[in-house]
Amino acid sequence: MVTLAQRIEELRTARGLSRPGLAAALGFPKTSIEKFETGRQTPTQDQQNQLASYFGVSIFYLRGETNDTTQMSDWMDGAFLDEPAPAPAPKRAAKPAASSGGEGGTMFDAFLTSKKFQETLRAAVLDTLRTPEGQEILAKAIRRELAGRQK
């Protein structure tokens, strides 16, 4: 698995930038990129977002969590429709059903069942749960669960 430090170095060298050059382009302290690439310092969430935006990759790619460079803004362009959804089996209607929009086989169903979408959604949820707010949500859920078991 690729680390954040390795990914930053890979992206920087692919662009032909020096460490101080990249730091200057992003408005970071002069030695920050060196610290990031050697693992002596981890970029803040904001710095990670700036790096991902600068290189045009997703935050998950930057962190080495995936090899898919797709950015979140590409979702609506069909970037996650990597495989066609299986065609729904023909159904025999016993009687005409009211059109509720609840039938399967829609384009949205294909999007939701896409493996890339599911992987990205999972990574986003895990990323969110790692934040202080996410940790608070988890703690509340655990307290609620434990309180329910004690009743």
Disulfide bonds with the S-S distance in Angstrom:
none
